[in-house]
Amino acid sequence: MILIEGGFPAERRPAETTSEPTADSATATVTASPTLTPAAAAAATPEEARPGRSWVPIRSLGPRHRERIVAHLMALDPRSRYLRFGYQPSDAQIARYVDTLDFEHDEVFGIFNRRLELIAMAHLAHRRADASRGRAASAEFGVSVVPHARRRGFGRRLFEHAMLHARNRGVVSIFIHALSENTAMLKIARDAGATVHRDGPETEAWLALPPDSIASHLDEFLGDRAAELDYRLKHHAHHMENLFKRSEKA
């Protein structure tokens, strides 16, 4: 399965989009639904990690990673950019989108290769509940994988990782609004147990999440610590490799 980019929010239609992306506009909507019962949420629990699957280090990103994020998004081919944002952004628009990322309020995750290149990333943008507008607490989800790193399940892993983080922050259902032609993202949602409704060129998918637990918080804690250690080891190895190359040239 070729894993490409996750969708865009429901309030932003591809045919109407002419402006540059923002941190909110480039992601799929993840909406918290307070009406779901624990039993209904538990019935849609995301698929557990399959036995035999290798561990993938997914690291939280911060402001110091902006340049790597820009490089990652600009490495996407035109088709991937279209599926990621719902339209075709220019390099300048992508750079401005990255400038709007709110690392203090939102969560951004990434997968690095051994050369510390960001080969896959996801954005989970949290929104607080607004009773005056009848809006429940929600978060928006977007994911992208560079062309040479596809067919490895990275998009699915990032989706599972984002679901765990959302679950641990009180989000009880995930809503995805994507282009209907984005079959890879929609397959991930279906495989996780989402209810999918297609409306012409656009598709919506709803996925209930179980409530958080001690086990889910422990999973997040251990996964984040292991990914941080993996990143530090890669950083050290990359630094030593650069020192060796410079010494050879001297």
Secondary structure, DSSP 8 states (H G I E B T S, - for coil): ---------TT--GGG--S---TTTTSEEEE--TT--HHHHHHT------TT------EE--GGGHHHHHHHHHTS-HHHHHHHHSS---HHHHHHHHHT--TTTSEEEEEE-TT--EEEEEEEEEE--BGGGTB--EEEEEEEE-GGG-SSSHHHHHHHHHHHHHHTTT--EEEEEEETT-HHHHHHHHHTT-EEEEETTEEEEEEE-----HHHHHHHHHHHHHHHHHHHHHHHHHHHHHHHHHHHH-
